[in-house]
Amino acid sequence: MNKLIQFVKESYAELRKVIWPGRDDVVSSVKVVVISTVIIAAVLGLVDVLLLFGIRAIF
């Protein structure tokens, strides 16, 4: 039981050392993720359509 208590105390101490991002940092990171996800989805959709047309043209 002592090891568990020691672990919790040390974990709490380490979490106090963390520099948490501010709201502006989180919002800008979310924007980057959403925009890059949309771009990648569009590129993959275009590749899928092109491959579909190519396969239909062959067969």
LUMNUVEX-668734 format. One record per residue (C-alpha): x, z, y; residue in three letters; residue number from 1. Coordinates in steps of 0.2 Angstrom, whole numbers. Layout:
N
+-------+-------+-------+-----+-----+
|  east |    up | north |  aa |   i |
+-------+-------+-------+-----+-----+
|     X |     Z |     Y | ALA | NUM |
...
+-------+-------+-------+-----+-----+
//
This chain:
59
+-------+-------+-------+-----+-----+
|  east |    up | north |  aa |   i |
+-------+-------+-------+-----+-----+
|     0 |     0 |     0 | MET |   1 |
|    15 |     4 |    12 | ASN |   2 |
|    21 |   -14 |    10 | LYS |   3 |
|     4 |   -21 |    15 | LEU |   4 |
|     3 |   -10 |    30 | ILE |   5 |
|    21 |   -15 |    35 | GLN |   6 |
|    17 |   -34 |    32 | PHE |   7 |
|     2 |   -32 |    44 | VAL |   8 |
|    12 |   -23 |    57 | LYS |   9 |
|    26 |   -36 |    56 | GLU |  10 |
|    14 |   -51 |    57 | SER |  11 |
|     5 |   -43 |    72 | TYR |  12 |
|    22 |   -41 |    80 | ALA |  13 |
|    27 |   -60 |    77 | GLU |  14 |
|    10 |   -66 |    83 | LEU |  15 |
|    13 |   -57 |   100 | ARG |  16 |
|    29 |   -67 |   102 | LYS |  17 |
|    20 |   -84 |   101 | VAL |  18 |
|    17 |   -93 |   117 | ILE |  19 |
|     0 |  -100 |   115 | TRP |  20 |
|    -5 |  -116 |   124 | PRO |  21 |
|   -16 |  -116 |   139 | GLY |  22 |
|   -33 |  -125 |   140 | ARG |  23 |
|   -25 |  -140 |   149 | ASP |  24 |
|   -12 |  -142 |   135 | ASP |  25 |
|   -25 |  -141 |   122 | VAL |  26 |
|   -37 |  -153 |   131 | VAL |  27 |
|   -23 |  -166 |   133 | SER |  28 |
|   -18 |  -165 |   115 | SER |  29 |
|   -35 |  -167 |   109 | VAL |  30 |
|   -37 |  -183 |   120 | LYS |  31 |
|   -21 |  -190 |   113 | VAL |  32 |
|   -27 |  -187 |    95 | VAL |  33 |
|   -45 |  -194 |    98 | VAL |  34 |
|   -38 |  -210 |   107 | ILE |  35 |
|   -25 |  -213 |    94 | SER |  36 |
|   -38 |  -211 |    80 | THR |  37 |
|   -49 |  -223 |    88 | VAL |  38 |
|   -35 |  -236 |    90 | ILE |  39 |
|   -29 |  -234 |    72 | ILE |  40 |
|   -47 |  -236 |    66 | ALA |  41 |
|   -49 |  -252 |    76 | ALA |  42 |
|   -33 |  -259 |    69 | VAL |  43 |
|   -37 |  -255 |    51 | LEU |  44 |
|   -55 |  -262 |    54 | GLY |  45 |
|   -48 |  -278 |    60 | LEU |  46 |
|   -36 |  -279 |    46 | VAL |  47 |
|   -50 |  -276 |    34 | ASP |  48 |
|   -61 |  -290 |    41 | VAL |  49 |
|   -46 |  -302 |    41 | LEU |  50 |
|   -42 |  -299 |    23 | LEU |  51 |
|   -60 |  -301 |    19 | LEU |  52 |
|   -61 |  -318 |    27 | PHE |  53 |
|   -45 |  -323 |    19 | GLY |  54 |
|   -51 |  -317 |     1 | ILE |  55 |
|   -68 |  -326 |     4 | ARG |  56 |
|   -59 |  -342 |     9 | ALA |  57 |
|   -48 |  -342 |    -6 | ILE |  58 |
|   -62 |  -338 |   -19 | PHE |  59 |
+-------+-------+-------+-----+-----+
//
